[in-house]
Amino acid sequence: MVTKRMAGIALVGLGLLIVVATIAVDLAGVGKWRGFGPSQRAAVAVGLAVLLAGAAMIPLGDRPA
């Protein structure tokens, strides 16, 4: 059974992965333009939202998700 804590930890990891991957793509220079564009800003915002949602679920403990 999946608990809210386990789901929260998974969401934190997913959000962190999204943010890190978005920044890594920019640092690697993939794409046509240089700099941080609107799509990358949106991806970072989504990653942070997922991360925060997961962080809010962790203190809920071992209740079923």
Residue frames relative to the residue before (quaternion, step in Angstrom):
aa qw qx qy qz dx dy dz
M 1.0000 0.0000 0.0000 0.0000 0.00 0.00 0.00
V 0.3563 -0.7282 0.5521 0.1947 3.56 -0.98 0.90
T 0.2319 -0.7740 0.5757 0.1256 3.55 -0.87 0.99
K 0.6627 -0.4947 0.3752 0.4187 3.54 -1.29 0.25
R 0.6168 0.5440 -0.3428 0.4540 3.60 1.07 -0.69
M 0.6702 0.4914 -0.3020 0.4671 3.58 0.89 -0.90
A 0.6519 0.4983 -0.3131 0.4782 3.58 0.97 -0.83
G 0.6374 0.5337 -0.3226 0.4526 3.59 1.02 -0.77
I 0.6545 0.5015 -0.3107 0.4730 3.56 0.95 -0.88
A 0.6399 0.5162 -0.3237 0.4683 3.59 1.00 -0.79
L 0.6706 0.4895 -0.3036 0.4674 3.61 0.95 -0.82
V 0.6117 0.5289 -0.3526 0.4709 3.60 1.04 -0.69
G 0.6622 0.5029 -0.3023 0.4660 3.58 0.93 -0.88
L 0.6570 0.5044 -0.3098 0.4669 3.59 0.96 -0.83
G 0.6591 0.5066 -0.3080 0.4627 3.58 0.93 -0.87
L 0.6531 0.5073 -0.3088 0.4698 3.55 0.99 -0.84
L 0.6329 0.5318 -0.3206 0.4624 3.56 1.04 -0.80
I 0.6431 0.5209 -0.3206 0.4607 3.60 0.96 -0.84
V 0.6778 0.4884 -0.2953 0.4636 3.59 0.87 -0.96
V 0.6841 0.4854 -0.2922 0.4593 3.60 0.83 -0.96
A 0.6596 0.5063 -0.3166 0.4565 3.60 0.93 -0.85
T 0.6429 0.5253 -0.3250 0.4530 3.59 0.99 -0.79
I 0.6765 0.4688 -0.2907 0.4879 3.56 0.95 -0.86
A 0.6373 0.5327 -0.3310 0.4477 3.61 1.01 -0.77
V 0.6175 0.5358 -0.3446 0.4614 3.59 1.02 -0.75
D 0.6604 0.4985 -0.3101 0.4682 3.58 0.96 -0.83
L 0.6762 0.4946 -0.2969 0.4582 3.59 0.92 -0.87
A 0.6603 0.5047 -0.3039 0.4658 3.58 1.09 -0.68
G 0.4340 -0.7280 0.4400 0.2969 3.58 1.23 -0.29
V 0.3288 0.7396 -0.5183 0.2761 3.58 1.15 0.52
G 0.7035 0.4424 -0.3314 0.4467 3.55 -0.92 0.86
K 0.6654 -0.5470 0.3680 0.3501 3.48 -1.36 0.22
W 0.7945 0.2893 -0.1347 0.5166 3.58 0.95 -0.86
R 0.4288 -0.6533 0.5559 0.2833 3.51 -1.30 0.41
G 0.7069 0.4647 -0.3280 0.4204 3.54 -1.18 0.45
F 0.5748 -0.5917 0.4654 0.3208 3.49 -1.39 0.17
G 0.1654 -0.8351 0.5212 0.0597 3.58 -0.32 1.24
P 0.7287 -0.4403 0.2967 0.4326 3.56 -1.29 0.05
S 0.6259 0.5301 -0.3481 0.4540 3.62 1.03 -0.62
Q 0.6590 0.4919 -0.3086 0.4779 3.55 1.03 -0.77
R 0.6155 0.5287 -0.3479 0.4697 3.59 1.03 -0.69
A 0.6524 0.5092 -0.3089 0.4688 3.57 0.97 -0.85
A 0.6528 0.5106 -0.3165 0.4614 3.60 0.97 -0.83
V 0.6457 0.4983 -0.3192 0.4826 3.59 1.00 -0.78
A 0.6382 0.5235 -0.3281 0.4593 3.60 0.99 -0.78
V 0.6498 0.4953 -0.3143 0.4833 3.59 0.97 -0.82
G 0.6463 0.5250 -0.3152 0.4552 3.58 0.94 -0.85
L 0.6716 0.4827 -0.2974 0.4770 3.57 0.95 -0.84
A 0.6301 0.5275 -0.3366 0.4598 3.60 1.03 -0.72
V 0.6501 0.4967 -0.3116 0.4833 3.59 0.98 -0.82
L 0.6391 0.5299 -0.3166 0.4588 3.57 0.98 -0.86
L 0.6861 0.4778 -0.2845 0.4691 3.60 0.88 -0.90
A 0.6266 0.5232 -0.3405 0.4666 3.59 1.03 -0.73
G 0.6589 0.4986 -0.3028 0.4749 3.57 1.00 -0.79
A 0.6468 0.5174 -0.3190 0.4607 3.56 1.00 -0.82
A 0.6433 0.5157 -0.3232 0.4644 3.59 1.08 -0.63
M 0.6688 0.5074 -0.3008 0.4525 3.60 1.14 -0.56
I 0.5571 0.6482 -0.3941 0.3379 3.61 1.06 -0.60
P 0.7129 0.4503 -0.3076 0.4409 3.68 0.76 -0.83
L 0.5309 0.6495 -0.4100 0.3581 3.64 1.20 -0.19
G 0.4485 -0.7647 0.3846 0.2572 3.53 1.30 -0.08
D 0.7944 -0.3757 0.2670 0.3955 3.49 -1.26 -0.61
R 0.3387 0.7170 -0.5323 0.2963 3.57 1.10 0.59
P 0.5620 -0.6132 0.4243 0.3579 3.59 -1.04 0.68
A 0.4383 -0.7027 0.4976 0.2578 3.55 -1.05 0.77
